[in-house]
C-alpha cells in the first residue's frame, strides 16, 4: 500500500508545489521544507560602499495566519465532563463548546502513547510505530515506539512555516531507554518540532513532587509549591507573554496536554471537599440504549461498606482533579482573551486520549503500580487513608466500576479498541465566532488523525490535492508519507454528513473496524487489570450498526454473516497495510519488550548527582545484586542519601543517618511492607559500603545485608520485592533522592554531606528465563 502511495508522490510533486505556491498568494513554495532561501539579489563590488546587500531572508507564516491552541486531557471518559453531559463541572470547556462545535462520535486509539502519536502526525498509530506503549517497544515496524522521519508531525511543519511552537504537559512518546541525558533525543518534544517544552517525559507523574523536565530534569519543587497542574498553566501563560513581547506578528502553536486525570489521582484538599457526598444536552441520540455492566466489573452492591466508602472517595478525588484542571485551563484561556490573542485563535480541545481507566481493577488502589507489583490492600488500610486520599501520601486510582460509569453509555474502558468505551472521546472545535451553529453537536465521524490536517488547512498551508500525496512533499530532505486523516475545518460552516470512511482500531490484540457507521469488533477476554487473556476466552467477531445503535448494545453478527465476512476482509486488509501485525494480546511485563540493554550486568557511577531513569538502568529490586559504594563523609556524623531507587510507593534507599548506614526497602507504602535495617556500627571509613540484596525473584521475599570490609553491619529480611519502582518518573539517584522520597526519616532526604567517588552495581544472573 505504501509503495503505491509513494509512487504517486513523484507524479504529483509538481501539482503540489504549484498548489502550495497558489495557496500562499504567490509566496514561497511550502511543499518542500525547510523553505529554500531566495537567491542572492544584491550586488557585490570591490568596496562595500559600492555594493548592495541582499534582502534579508526570513521564513514567515502565510498572511493573517491564525494562532492555534490545542488541548488534550488524559484518561477522561466520554461521560465525565459536564461539557458532554457528565457530572463533573468543567465551566471553561463548557463556554468554549457553547461558541464552537462538538463532535460525536470522535475517536481515539484506546491508550495514551498511540493517541499522542496519531494526533500530531495525522497518521494511524501503527503507521508511526506506536502500536502500543512507548514503555514496551518491540522490533516490528508498527511497534518501534519511534515516529519515523517520513511521518513528520504537525509541529515540524508549522515551525518550518514560520510558527513558534511550544508544548506544556505530558509527552509519552519517548522510550524509557531514551529518557536519560544520554538520549538519543530525536523523539523528545524539542526534536519533534517544539521550540519549547515544559512538562513530563513518561506516562504519569506525582502532582506534588513531579518529575518535571525542560530540555533536562528540572530541580525538585519546595513542599509548599503549587501542584504541577497549576504550574503548567502558569508556564504556558508565561511563554505566550514572552513570545508575543518579542514577535507579536508571529503566529504561535500552543499544545497544552496536562497529565490529569491519569493516575495518580491527586488534587488540592479544598477542591476535593467540593465533591464530598457526591443532566440532557443532545450529545447522544435520544434512542441510545444503556449497555449492560460487564460481568467482570463488580456491582456497587457487591462491594462491602468499607470498599464503597473508599470507592466514593476515590471518585471525589478524580472529579476534583478534572475540575481543578479545567480551572487552570480557564486561566490560560482568560489570559489569551485579556491580551487580545483570542481575536484570531483556533482552539481544538480533545477531552481524553482514551476512555476512563479501569487498570486498578475492581478494588481500586492507593498505589498506582500496586497491582503490577502484587500489592494487596485490606479494608482497614483503605479506610485509614480516606482523609489522606488525593494528597501526597497516596498515589491512587479509581475502581473499575467508576471507570465504566465515566464511559456511560458505552461499553468498557481504556485499552479496549474493540469497545467504544475505550475509543470514544469528546472534542470541541472553535475559531473566533466562525461556527455557523455555535453550541451544536456534529455527528460526522472524526478521529485523532483528522486534527493535524484540520490545523494545516486552517493555517493556510498546503492541503491535499485530489491525488493521495503527502503534506508537505518533503521535510528536511525526507519524502513524506501521506497523512491518513481528513480535515474537519469545514464543519465550522456546516456539519456535512459522514463521508464513506474506513478506520481500523487495534490495541493489545483487541480489534475494531468502523466502516460507514458499521462497527466490527473482536475481543479476547482480557480485562485491563489482567496481563494476559484467558486461554479459553472466545474470540468471535461481533457486528454493530452504529447508525441505529449508538452505544454498541446489540450484536447483529449472527443475523448478518455476509456483512461480517465483508468487514473481516476489510479489517485484514487494513491491518496488513498499516503494520498492525503481529498481534500481541499480552500486557505489561508479559509483553515483548526490547527497551532494556541486553547482556549488561555491571553499572558504574562515578559521582554524586547522577540520576538514571529507573526503568532504563539496572533492575534493583526483582533480581539479586551487589552494590558497592565508596563514600567520603565530610564529617564523622555526616548524613544523607548514598543511593536511592524509586519512591515510598515502591523503592529503596541506602543512606547515612549521622554515623550509621541504613537501608530502607518498601514494596509499597502499606504498613507491612516498609522495612528499615540499621547498621550496628559505623563501618571502616576506608572501606566501601556494600549492600547485598538476595532474592529468588520478583514478588518474593529478600534478605538485604550491609557490610564494610569484613564486618557485617546489618542484615534483615523484606516480605516482598517489586517488579518496578513507582511512579513512572522515578530514578536511581546518587547522593540525593529526587522526585518522591523513599523515606522521610531525618537526615535521608538531603544531599549527602561529603563525596561519593564511585558506586558499582552488579546484577546476579537472571533467576528465570526472560527476566531482564
C-alpha positions in Angstrom: 0.0 0.0 0.0 2.8 2.4 0.9 4.7 1.5 -2.2 1.7 2.6 -4.3 1.3 5.8 -2.3 4.9 6.8 -2.5 5.0 6.0 -6.2 2.3 8.7 -6.6 4.4 11.3 -4.9 6.7 11.9 -7.8 3.9 12.1 -10.2 2.1 14.7 -8.0 5.1 16.7 -7.0 4.7 19.5 -9.5 0.9 19.7 -8.8 1.5 20.0 -5.1 4.2 22.7 -5.4 2.0 24.7 -7.8 -0.9 24.3 -5.4 1.2 25.4 -2.4 2.5 28.4 -4.4 -1.0 29.5 -5.4 -2.4 28.9 -1.9 0.1 31.3 -0.4 -0.6 34.1 -2.8 2.5 33.7 -4.9 4.8 33.5 -1.9 7.4 30.8 -1.3 6.6 27.2 -2.1 5.8 25.4 1.1 5.7 21.9 -0.5 9.3 21.3 0.4 10.5 22.1 3.9 12.6 23.9 5.0 11.7 26.7 2.6 14.7 27.4 0.4 16.4 30.8 0.9 16.0 33.2 -2.0 18.8 33.6 -4.5 21.2 36.5 -3.8 19.6 39.6 -5.1 22.3 42.2 -4.1 25.4 43.4 -5.9 29.0 42.9 -4.9 31.8 45.3 -5.9 35.3 45.6 -4.6 34.3 48.2 -2.0 31.4 47.9 0.4 30.2 51.4 -0.4 29.7 50.4 -4.0 27.9 47.1 -3.1 24.3 46.3 -2.3 23.4 43.8 0.4 20.8 41.1 -0.3 17.3 41.4 1.0 17.3 39.5 4.4 15.6 36.1 4.1 13.3 35.0 6.8 10.6 32.4 6.8 7.2 33.8 7.6 3.9 32.2 8.0 1.1 33.0 5.5 -0.5 36.4 5.9 -3.1 36.6 8.7 -2.1 33.1 9.9 -4.1 32.1 12.9 -2.8 31.1 16.3 -3.6 27.6 17.5 -4.4 26.4 21.0 -4.5 22.6 21.1 -5.5 20.9 24.3 -5.8 17.2 25.2 -6.6 15.8 28.6 -5.7 12.3 29.9 -8.0 9.3 30.7 -11.2 11.3 30.7 -14.1 9.2 29.8 -16.9 10.4 27.5 -19.4 10.8 30.3 -17.1 12.6 32.9 -17.0 16.3 32.0 -20.2 18.5 32.1 -19.3 19.6 28.6 -20.5 16.3 27.3 -23.3 15.8 29.9 -21.2 14.4 32.7 -21.3 15.1 36.4 -18.0 17.0 36.8 -18.4 20.7 36.3 -16.0 22.0 33.6 -17.2 25.5 33.0 -14.3 26.6 30.9 -14.7 23.7 28.5 -18.4 24.5 28.5 -18.0 28.1 27.4 -15.8 27.1 24.5 -18.3 24.4 23.5 -21.1 26.9 23.5 -19.3 29.1 21.0 -17.9 26.2 18.9 -18.8 22.8 17.5 -18.6 19.4 19.4 -18.2 16.1 17.6 -19.8 12.9 18.4 -18.6 10.3 17.6 -15.0 11.3 17.9 -12.4 8.6 18.2 -9.0 7.9 19.9 -6.9 4.8 19.9 -7.6 3.3 23.3 -4.4 4.1 25.2 -2.1 7.1 25.8 1.1 6.9 23.6 -0.6 5.8 20.4 -3.2 8.6 20.7 -0.4 11.1 21.3 1.4 9.8 18.2 -1.7 9.8 16.0 -2.8 13.3 16.9 0.3 15.3 15.8 1.2 13.1 12.8 -2.2 12.8 11.2 -1.5 9.1 10.7 -2.7 5.9 12.1 -0.8 5.0 15.2 0.8 1.8 13.8 2.0 3.8 10.8 4.1 5.9 13.1 5.5 3.0 15.2 3.1 3.4 18.1 1.0 0.3 18.1 1.4 0.1 21.8 3.1 1.8 24.8 6.3 3.7 24.4 7.4 1.8 27.6 7.1 -1.6 25.7 8.5 -1.3 22.2 9.1 -4.3 20.0 11.1 -5.0 16.9 8.3 -4.7 14.4 7.5 -1.7 12.1 4.3 -0.9 13.9 5.7 -1.2 17.4 9.1 0.5 17.4 7.8 3.4 19.6 9.7 5.8 17.3 8.0 8.3 14.9 9.9 7.9 11.6 11.2 10.9 9.7 8.9 10.2 6.8 5.9 11.0 9.0 6.8 14.4 10.2 4.4 15.7 12.9 2.4 18.8 12.5 4.7 20.8 14.8 7.7 20.4 12.5 5.5 21.6 9.6 4.3 24.6 11.5 7.8 25.5 12.8 9.3 25.3 9.3 6.5 27.5 8.0 7.2 30.4 10.4 5.3 29.4 13.6 6.6 29.5 17.2 5.8 26.2 18.8 5.6 25.2 22.5 4.3 22.2 24.5 3.3 22.0 28.1 2.3 18.8 29.8 2.8 15.1 29.2 5.0 13.6 26.5 4.5 9.8 26.5 6.3 9.1 23.2 9.8 8.6 24.4 11.1 5.1 25.2 12.5 4.6 28.7 15.9 3.8 27.3 15.9 7.2 25.5 14.7 9.3 28.5 18.1 10.0 30.1 20.7 12.6 29.4 22.4 10.2 27.0 19.4 10.3 24.7 19.0 9.8 21.8 16.8 12.9 21.7 15.2 12.6 18.3 11.8 11.6 19.8 11.8 14.3 22.5 9.4 17.2 22.0 12.2 19.6 21.2 13.3 17.4 18.3 9.7 16.8 17.1 9.1 20.4 16.2 8.6 22.1 19.5 10.9 25.0 20.2 10.0 25.0 23.9 8.9 22.2 26.2 7.9 22.1 29.9 6.3 19.0 31.4 7.0 15.3 31.9 8.5 12.6 29.8 6.6 9.4 30.5 3.2 8.1 31.4 2.5 10.0 34.5 3.9 12.0 37.4 3.2 12.7 41.0 1.4 16.1 41.1 3.0 17.2 44.3 6.6 16.2 43.6 6.6 16.0 39.8 9.4 14.7 37.5 9.3 17.9 35.5 11.6 18.5 32.5 12.5 21.1 30.1 15.5 20.1 28.0 16.7 18.3 31.1 15.3 17.3 34.5 14.3 20.3 36.5 15.1 20.8 40.2 12.6 19.4 42.7 10.0 21.9 43.9 9.5 23.0 47.5 6.9 21.3 49.6 4.6 24.4 49.5 5.0 24.9 45.8 1.8 24.9 43.6 0.8 21.5 42.2 2.0 20.6 38.8 -1.4 21.3 37.2 -1.3 24.9 38.3 2.3 25.3 37.3 1.6 24.0 33.8 -1.0 26.8 33.3 1.4 29.5 34.7 4.3 28.3 32.5 2.1 28.3 29.4 0.9 31.9 30.1 4.5 33.0 30.7 5.6 31.6 27.4 2.9 33.3 25.4 3.7 36.6 27.2 7.3 36.3 26.2 6.7 35.1 22.7 4.3 37.9 21.9 6.6 40.5 23.6 9.3 39.8 21.0 7.3 38.7 18.0 3.7 39.9 18.2 3.1 39.4 14.5 4.4 35.8 14.5 1.7 33.1 15.0 2.1 30.5 17.7 1.1 26.9 18.2 0.5 26.1 21.9 -0.1 22.4 22.8 -1.4 22.0 26.3 -1.6 18.4 27.4 -1.8 18.0 31.2 -1.4 14.5 32.6 -4.6 14.6 34.6 -6.8 12.7 35.1 -4.3 9.9 34.6 -3.3 8.3 37.8 -2.1 9.2 40.4 -5.4 11.0 41.2 -4.3 14.0 43.3 -5.9 17.4 43.9 -5.9 20.2 46.4 -7.8 19.4 49.6 -10.3 22.3 49.1 -11.1 21.1 45.6 -11.7 17.5 46.8 -14.0 18.9 49.6 -16.3 20.4 46.9 -17.3 16.9 45.8 -17.8 15.4 49.2 -21.0 13.3 49.2 -21.5 13.1 45.8 -28.1 16.1 33.2 -29.6 16.0 28.8 -27.7 18.1 26.1 -28.3 16.2 22.9 -24.8 14.8 22.9 -26.0 11.3 22.2 -29.1 10.1 20.3 -32.4 10.0 22.3 -32.8 6.3 21.5 -29.4 5.3 22.9 -29.5 2.1 25.0 -27.6 1.9 28.2 -25.2 -1.0 27.9 -25.1 -3.7 30.5 -22.5 -3.7 33.2 -19.8 -6.2 32.2 -19.9 -9.3 34.4 -16.2 -8.8 35.3 -17.0 -5.4 36.9 -18.3 -5.8 40.4 -21.6 -4.1 41.0 -21.9 -1.4 43.7 -24.0 -3.6 45.9 -21.3 -6.3 45.6 -18.8 -4.1 47.5 -18.6 -4.1 51.2 -19.5 -0.9 53.1 -15.8 -0.1 53.6 -15.0 -0.5 50.0 -18.0 1.5 49.0 -16.7 4.4 51.1 -13.2 4.0 49.5 -14.7 3.9 46.0 -16.8 7.0 46.7 -13.9 8.9 48.0 -11.7 7.9 45.0 -14.3 9.3 42.6 -14.5 12.5 44.6 -10.7 12.9 44.2 -10.8 12.1 40.4 -13.7 14.6 40.0 -11.7 17.3 41.8 -8.7 16.6 39.7 -10.7 17.2 36.5 -12.4 20.3 37.9 -9.0 21.7 39.0 -7.6 21.0 35.5 -10.5 22.9 34.0 -9.7 25.9 36.3 -6.1 26.0 35.1 -7.3 25.8 31.5 -9.6 28.7 32.2 -6.6 30.7 33.4 -4.8 30.2 30.1 -7.9 31.0 28.1 -8.6 34.1 30.2 -5.1 35.4 29.6 -5.3 34.8 25.9 -8.6 36.7 25.9 -7.2 39.6 28.0 -4.2 40.1 25.8 -6.2 40.0 22.6 -4.9 36.7 21.3 -8.4 35.4 21.1 -9.1 37.6 18.0 -7.6 35.0 15.6 -7.3 31.8 17.7 -8.2 28.3 16.6 -9.0 26.2 19.7 -9.2 22.4 19.5 -9.9 20.7 22.8 -9.8 16.9 22.9 -11.4 15.7 26.1 -9.5 12.5 26.8 -6.9 10.5 24.9 -8.9 7.3 25.6 -11.7 6.2 27.8 -11.5 6.3 31.6 -9.1 3.8 33.1 -10.1 0.5 34.9 -6.5 -0.7 35.2 -6.6 -0.8 39.0 -9.3 -3.4 38.9 -12.5 -3.7 41.0 -10.9 -2.7 44.2 -9.1 0.5 43.1 -5.8 1.3 44.8 -3.9 3.7 46.9 -0.8 2.8 44.9 -0.9 3.2 41.1 1.5 0.4 40.4 0.3 -1.8 43.2 -1.5 -4.3 41.0 1.7 -4.8 38.9 3.8 -5.2 42.0 1.4 -7.7 43.6 0.1 -5.4 46.3 -2.9 -6.5 48.4 -4.7 -3.7 50.2 -7.0 -4.7 53.0 -10.1 -2.7 54.1 -8.6 -1.4 57.2 -5.7 0.2 55.3 -8.1 1.7 52.7 -10.3 3.1 55.5 -7.4 4.5 57.4 -6.4 6.6 54.3 -9.8 8.1 53.4 -8.8 11.5 54.6 -5.4 11.3 53.0 -6.7 10.4 49.6 -5.7 12.9 46.9 -2.8 14.1 49.0 1.0 13.5 48.6 0.9 10.3 50.7 -1.3 8.4 48.3 -0.9 7.5 44.7 -4.4 6.3 43.9 -6.7 5.2 41.1 -10.5 4.6 40.9 -12.1 1.2 40.9 -13.1 -0.3 37.6 -16.8 0.3 38.3 -16.3 4.1 38.3 -14.2 3.9 35.1 -17.0 2.1 33.4 -19.6 4.6 34.7 -17.5 7.5 33.4 -17.7 6.0 29.9 -21.5 5.7 30.0 -23.4 4.6 28.0 -20.6 2.9 26.1 -19.1 -0.5 26.7 -15.9 -1.0 28.7 -12.9 1.3 29.2 -9.4 2.3 28.3 -7.4 -0.4 26.5 -10.4 -1.6 24.6 -10.1 -0.9 20.9 -12.9 -3.3 20.4 -15.4 -1.4 22.6 -16.5 2.2 22.2 -15.9 3.0 25.8 -12.2 2.8 25.1 -12.0 4.8 21.9 -14.8 7.4 22.0 -14.0 10.8 23.5 -15.2 14.4 23.2 -13.7 17.2 21.1 -14.5 20.9 20.6 -13.5 22.9 17.6 -13.8 26.7 17.7 -12.3 29.5 15.6 -13.3 33.0 16.8 -17.0 33.3 16.2 -17.0 31.5 12.9 -19.2 28.5 13.9 -22.3 28.7 11.8 -24.2 26.8 14.6 -22.4 27.6 17.9 -23.0 25.1 20.6 -24.0 22.4 18.1 -23.0 18.7 18.1 -21.8 17.3 14.7 -22.4 13.6 14.2 -19.7 13.3 11.5 -17.1 10.6 12.1 -13.9 12.0 13.5 -10.6 10.6 14.7 -7.4 12.0 16.2 -5.7 11.6 12.8 -8.0 14.4 11.5 -6.6 17.1 13.8 -3.3 17.7 12.0 -5.0 18.1 8.6 -7.5 20.4 10.2 -4.8 22.7 11.6 -2.8 22.6 8.4 -5.8 23.8 6.4 -6.7 26.4 8.9 -3.1 27.7 8.8 -3.4 28.1 5.0 -0.6 25.6 4.4 -0.5 23.1 1.6 -3.5 20.8 1.8 -4.1 17.5 -0.1 -4.8 17.8 -3.8 -7.1 15.2 -5.3 -4.4 12.6 -5.6 -3.0 11.0 -2.4 0.2 12.9 -1.9 1.8 13.8 1.4 1.5 17.1 3.1 4.1 18.5 2.5 6.1 16.6 -0.1 9.4 16.7 1.8 10.5 17.6 5.3 14.2 18.0 6.0 15.1 16.1 2.8 12.8 13.1 3.6 9.9 12.3 1.4 6.7 12.2 3.4 4.1 9.5 3.6 0.5 10.7 3.1 -1.5 11.7 6.1 -4.3 9.3 6.9 -6.7 11.9 8.3 -9.1 14.3 6.7 -9.6 18.0 7.7 -12.6 18.8 9.9 -12.3 22.5 9.3 -15.3 22.8 7.0 -17.6 21.6 9.8 -17.4 25.1 11.4 -19.5 26.2 8.4 -21.7 23.1 8.2 -21.8 19.6 9.7 -21.6 17.7 6.5 -22.9 14.1 6.5 -20.4 11.2 7.1 -18.3 10.6 4.1 -17.7 7.0 3.3 -14.8 6.1 5.5 -12.9 3.2 7.0 -10.9 3.3 10.2 -9.3 0.3 11.9 -8.7 0.0 15.6 -6.3 -2.3 17.5 -4.7 -2.3 20.9 -3.2 -5.2 22.6 -5.0 -7.7 20.3 -8.4 -6.1 20.8 -9.6 -5.1 17.4 -12.3 -3.0 15.8 -13.2 -1.6 12.3 -15.5 1.4 11.6 -16.9 1.5 8.1 -19.9 3.6 7.0 -21.4 3.5 10.6 -20.9 -0.2 10.9 -18.5 -1.4 13.6 -16.8 -4.8 13.6 -15.3 -5.9 16.9 -13.3 -8.8 18.3 -12.4 -9.1 22.0 -10.1 -11.6 23.7 -11.5 -11.6 27.3 -8.5 -9.8 28.9 -9.6 -7.1 31.3 -7.5 -4.0 31.8 -6.2 -5.4 35.1 -5.1 -8.7 33.6 -1.7 -9.3 31.9 -2.9 -12.0 29.5 -6.3 -13.2 28.2 -7.9 -16.3 29.5 -6.9 -19.3 27.4 -10.5 -20.4 26.8 -11.9 -16.9 26.0 -14.0 -16.9 22.8 -12.8 -14.6 20.0 -15.9 -14.4 17.9 -16.4 -11.4 15.6 -19.2 -9.0 16.7 -21.0 -6.6 14.5 -22.9 -3.4 15.4 -25.0 -1.0 13.3 -24.0 2.3 15.0 -26.4 4.3 12.9 -29.2 2.6 14.8 -27.3 1.5 17.9 -25.1 4.4 19.1 -23.8 2.6 22.3 -22.8 -0.7 20.7 -25.5 -2.6 22.7 -26.9 -5.1 20.1 -24.6 -7.5 18.4 -26.1 -8.3 14.9 -23.3 -10.6 13.7 -25.5 -13.8 13.7 -28.1 -12.1 11.6 -25.6 -10.5 9.1 -23.0 -13.1 8.2 -22.3 -11.6 4.8 -21.6 -8.2 6.3 -19.3 -9.8 8.9 -17.3 -11.6 6.2 -17.1 -8.3 4.2 -15.8 -6.4 7.1 -13.4 -9.1 8.3 -11.8 -8.9 4.9 -11.6 -5.1 5.2 -10.0 -5.5 8.7 -7.4 -7.9 7.4 -6.5 -5.5 4.5 -6.2 -2.5 6.9 -4.1 -4.5 9.4 -1.7 -5.6 6.6 -1.5 -2.1 5.1 -1.0 -0.3 8.4 1.7 -2.5 10.1 -0.7 -3.9 12.7 0.7 -7.4 12.6 1.8 -9.3 14.6 -0.9 -9.1 17.3 0.3 -9.4 20.9 -2.5 -9.9 23.3 -0.4 -9.6 26.5 0.1 -6.5 28.6 2.7 -5.2 31.0 5.6 -7.5 32.0 4.3 -10.3 29.8 4.6 -8.2 26.6 7.7 -8.4 24.5 10.0 -5.5 25.5 13.2 -4.6 23.7 14.0 -1.4 25.6 16.4 -2.8 28.2 20.2 -3.1 27.4 20.8 -6.8 26.9 23.8 -8.6 28.5 24.9 -5.8 30.8 25.3 -6.8 34.4 27.7 -4.2 35.8 26.8 -0.5 36.2 29.5 2.0 37.3 28.6 5.5 38.5 31.4 8.0 39.3 30.0 10.9 41.2 27.1 12.3 43.2 24.3 14.0 41.3 23.9 11.1 38.9 20.2 10.2 38.2 19.2 7.4 35.8 15.6 6.7 34.8 14.7 3.8 37.0 13.3 1.7 34.2 16.3 2.0 31.9 19.0 1.4 34.4 19.8 -1.7 36.5 16.8 -3.7 37.8 17.5 -3.2 41.5 14.5 -5.0 43.1 13.4 -8.2 41.5 16.9 -9.6 41.0 19.7 -10.3 43.4 22.5 -7.7 43.2 25.6 -6.3 44.9 26.1 -2.5 45.5 29.5 -1.2 46.5 29.7 2.5 47.3 32.9 4.4 48.0 31.9 7.2 50.3 33.9 10.1 51.8 31.7 11.7 54.5 32.5 15.4 55.3 32.5 14.5 59.0 32.0 11.6 61.3 28.3 12.4 61.7 27.6 13.3 58.1 24.1 12.3 56.9 22.3 12.0 53.6 21.4 9.6 50.8 24.0 7.4 49.2 21.9 5.7 46.6 18.1 5.8 46.2 15.8 3.9 43.8 12.1 4.6 43.2 9.8 6.2 45.9 8.0 5.4 49.1 5.3 3.7 46.9 7.9 1.2 45.7 11.6 1.7 46.2 14.6 1.5 48.5 17.2 3.9 49.9 20.7 3.4 51.2 21.7 6.4 53.4 23.6 7.5 56.4 21.7 8.7 59.5 24.6 10.6 61.2 27.3 8.0 61.6 25.1 4.9 60.9 24.4 3.3 57.5 20.7 2.4 57.0 18.8 0.6 54.3 15.0 1.2 53.9 13.1 -1.0 51.5 9.4 -0.6 50.6 7.5 -2.7 48.2 4.6 -0.3 48.9 3.5 2.3 51.5 1.3 -0.3 53.2 2.5 -0.7 56.8 3.5 -4.3 56.4 5.9 -3.5 53.6 8.5 -0.8 54.6 11.5 -2.2 56.4 14.3 -0.2 57.9 17.6 -2.1 58.6 20.1 0.0 60.7 23.8 -0.8 60.9 25.1 -1.8 64.3 28.3 0.2 63.8 29.9 2.8 61.6 32.0 0.6 59.5 35.5 1.1 58.3 35.8 4.6 56.7 38.5 3.4 54.4 36.4 0.5 53.0 33.4 0.6 50.6 29.9 0.3 52.0 28.5 -2.9 50.4 24.8 -3.8 50.1 24.0 -7.4 49.2 20.4 -7.9 48.1 19.4 -11.5 47.8 16.1 -12.6 46.3 14.8 -15.7 44.4 12.7 -13.4 42.1 10.0 -10.8 41.8 7.2 -10.5 44.3 9.1 -12.8 46.6 11.0 -12.2 49.9 14.5 -10.9 50.1 17.4 -10.7 52.5 19.4 -7.4 52.4 22.6 -7.1 54.3 25.2 -4.3 54.8 28.9 -4.7 55.4 32.1 -2.7 55.4 35.2 -4.7 54.7 34.9 -8.0 56.5 32.5 -6.6 59.0 28.7 -7.3 58.6 27.0 -4.2 59.8 23.4 -5.2 59.5 21.1 -7.8 57.9 17.4 -8.4 57.7 14.5 -9.5 55.6 11.7 -8.0 53.5 8.3 -9.5 52.9 8.2 -8.9 49.1 10.2 -7.4 46.3 8.5 -5.4 43.5 8.6 -5.6 39.7 9.1 -2.0 39.1 9.5 1.2 41.2 6.7 3.7 41.5 6.0 6.1 39.9 6.9 6.1 36.3 9.1 9.2 36.5 11.3 8.0 39.4 15.0 7.5 39.1 18.1 5.8 40.5 19.9 8.6 42.3 23.4 9.0 43.8 23.9 11.4 46.7 20.2 12.5 46.7 16.7 11.3 46.2 14.9 13.4 43.7 11.2 13.1 42.9 9.2 11.3 45.6 11.4 10.3 48.6 11.6 6.6 49.6 11.6 7.6 53.2 11.1 10.8 55.1 13.3 10.0 58.1 15.6 12.7 59.5 18.8 13.0 57.5 17.9 10.9 54.5 16.1 13.5 52.4 19.0 15.8 51.8 22.1 15.7 49.6 24.8 13.5 51.0 27.3 15.6 53.2 30.5 14.6 51.6 31.6 12.9 48.4 30.7 9.6 46.6 33.6 8.9 44.3 32.3 5.6 42.9 29.3 3.3 43.1 29.2 0.0 41.2 26.0 -2.2 41.0 26.5 -5.8 39.8 23.4 -7.9 39.0 23.3 -11.6 39.6 22.5 -13.8 36.5 18.7 -13.9 35.8 16.9 -16.4 38.0 14.4 -17.2 35.3 14.4 -17.2 31.5 13.1 -14.0 30.0 14.0 -11.8 33.0 15.9 -8.6 32.1 
